[in-house]
Amino acid sequence: MTNYAGEATDLPASVFNNIFNKIEHHEISVPIAKVYNGLENVGAAQRSLESGRYSGKIVVAL
């Protein structure tokens, strides 16, 4: 699980925003393995991530 606010010097926020733009316009895709809804499911999402069973991103939707 990750969060990014542009603090890394090797990945400026502008580059990250460009990636999000490409995703939004369907120029690239991000495979989603599983979606969990709500903060109460963060623990289950973390267990799924650590299990290594999934290929793709584990998403927690707020």
Secondary structure, 3 states (H helix, E strand, C coil): CCCCCCCCCCCCHHHHHHHHHHHHCCCCCCCEEEEEECHHHHHHHHHHHHHCCCCCEEEEEC
